[in-house]
Amino acid sequence: MIQLSLLSVFVPTFFLVSLTPGMCMTLAMVLGMTQGVRRTLWMMVGELLGVGLVAAAAGAGVAALMLRQPELFAVFKWVGGAYLGYLGVMMWRSRGRMAIPLETSETPLASRSQLALQGFVTAVANPKGWAFFVALLPPFLDSSLPLASQLAVLVAMILSIELVCLLLYASGGRTARRLLGKSGNVRLLNRVAGSLMVGVGIWLAFG
């Protein structure tokens, strides 16, 4: 098992890093605005699957190989970034399933699979996330102990911390929706959320 002294360093380190605004946290906030926290949980499922995959690959040494072949990320980055940008433009125009409908019966909500796919692609297509785990995980792994059990503990902790941070950001988006919704500024809220979504798409494509 991992020593408690190492965990006492790992937990606050990863929590501070995870809490820092990034693509996934911004996406959680945007969807918290437009879809609500409960439906945003489906995005979180996809995002956590992606983060768990990246973290496990980094711990197993696979990520180091992936980072030497940046072309593997190119399709994910550009397609994912273009898709998020498109959704952002539609939200800015108060159209599409991601936008808040101007009329309560106007537009259906995004499907669970759409939300989960957004989260997964955003997590997996970010080379900085791979590089971060390559740098972060090895110092906390003991070569004299079984790798699988150590990775299981660390990945479980990573996903727990990530979920807490995602919920905080999604709740912040919900609060923004309530504040602006009370004044009837649904179109403005869509434009704020859409602009942030376009920013995430650009970040993903060019980051």
N, C-alpha and C positions, 0 to 999 in steps of 0.2 A: 504493500500500500504506500501511498504518497505520504511523506512526513507532514505533520501539522504545521511545522515551521514554514515549509514551502507553500502550503495552502494559504497561510496567513498573509503571504506576499502576493500569491497568484490572484486571490479573490478581489482585493481592492484594486490591483493593477488592471485586471480585465474589466472590472465594473466601471472604472473611470474611462477606459478606452471605449467601452461599449456605449457609455452615456454620451460621449462626444458626438455632436451632430454629424451624420454621414448619410450615405444613400439610403440604407435600409431604415434608419430612424426618420429621415425626412419622408420616405414613402409611408411609413406608419402614421405619421402626423397628417399627411394629405388624406389618406384613406379614413383616418379617424374623423376628419372634417366631412368627407363626402359620403362615406358608407356607414359610419358609426363604429364604435369600438367592437361590438359583438361580431359584425361581419368582417372587420379587419383581422380578427383572429385567424381567418382562413389564409390571409396573406402571411401571417406570422407562422403558420404551419409550414408553408412552402419555404419561407426564409430560414426557419430553424433547420429544416431538412438540408438546405443548401449549406448553412453554416456548419452543421454537424459533419457533412460530407467533406467540406474543405478542411475542417479541423482534424478529422481522422486521417485524411490524406497527408496533411502536413506532419502529423505525428509519426506516420508510417514512412515518411521520406518521399512519398510520391509527389508532393507539391514542388519539391526542389527541381524535379525533372520537368514538371509542367511549366515552371517559370522560365526554364531555358528554351522553351518553345512558345513564344508569345503568340504565334499565329493560331494556336489552339484557342486563344481567347477572342480572336478577331471577330468571328461570326457571332458569338454570344454578345460581345460588346456592341457591335454595330446594330445587329437586329434588335437586341434588347433595348438599346438606347433610342433607336428610331421608334420602336413601339411605345415606349414610355413618353417620348416627345409627342407622338400622335395623340395619345390619350390626354396629355396636358393641353394640347391645342383644342381638342374637343371639349374638355372641361372648361377652358377659358371662354369658349363660346356657349357654355351651358348646354352642351349636347353630349350624347353618348351615355353609356351606362355608368360611367364613373362620376359624372356630374350630379350635383344636387338638382333634382327637377324643380323648375320654376313653379309648376303646378304639382300638387301631391300625387296625381294619377298619371303624370305625363310620361315618365321613363322608368322602366324596371331597373332593379339594382344589378350590379355586376354578379356573375355567377361565382360560385365557390371555387371552381377550377380556374377561372380567370385570375382571381385574387391569389390563389396558391401559386400559380405559375409566375405571376409578377414577383412574388417574394423569392421564389427559388432562383429565377434567372438573375435577379438583382444581386443575390448573395453569391452565386457561383461564378458570374461573369465579371467579378471585380478582382483584377490581379493584385490590387493593394491588399485585399483580404487574404489572399493566398500568401503574399509576402509577409504579412503581419503574423500569421500563424506559424510560418517557417521560423520567424525570429523569436516568437514568444514561447512556443511549446517546448523545444528541446531543452532549455535550462531547467525545466521542471520534470524531466523524465530521467529516471535512474536506470542506467544500462544494466545494473545487477539484478533488477527486478523484472518480472514479466511485463512486456510492453502493452499487451491487450488490456490488462486490468487497470494499468495507469491511465491509458487513453480513455477507458470507459469512465473513470472518475472525472478526469479533466473535461471531457466533452460534455458530460452530464452537468457539470458546474457551469461551463460556458453557455450551454443552452438555457439553463435556469436564469443566469444573469441577463442574457440577451432578451429573454422573454419579459423580464421585469422592465427593462429599458424600453422595449417596444411598447409595452402597455402604458408606460409613462408618456411617451410621445403620442400615442393614439388618443390618450385621454386629453392631452393638450389640444389636439385637433378637435376633439368633441367640444371642449370648452370654447374654442374659437368659433365653432359653428353656432353654439348657443348665444354667444355675445352678439355676433353679426346677424344671426337669424331673428333675434328679437327686434332689430331695427328694420327688418325686411330686406336686408342687403344680401340676398341669396346669390344674385349675379356677381356681386363683388367677391363673395366667398369662393364661388367657382373660379373666378379669375385669379385669386390668391393661390388657391389649390392648384389650378392649372399651371401657373407660372412656376410653382415649386416642382411640379411633376416634370415640366420641360427641363428645369434645371437638373433634376435627377437623371433624365435621359442624356443630356449633354455631358454630365459628369461621368456617366457610365460609358458613353461612347468614346470620350476623349481623355478620360482620367488615366 
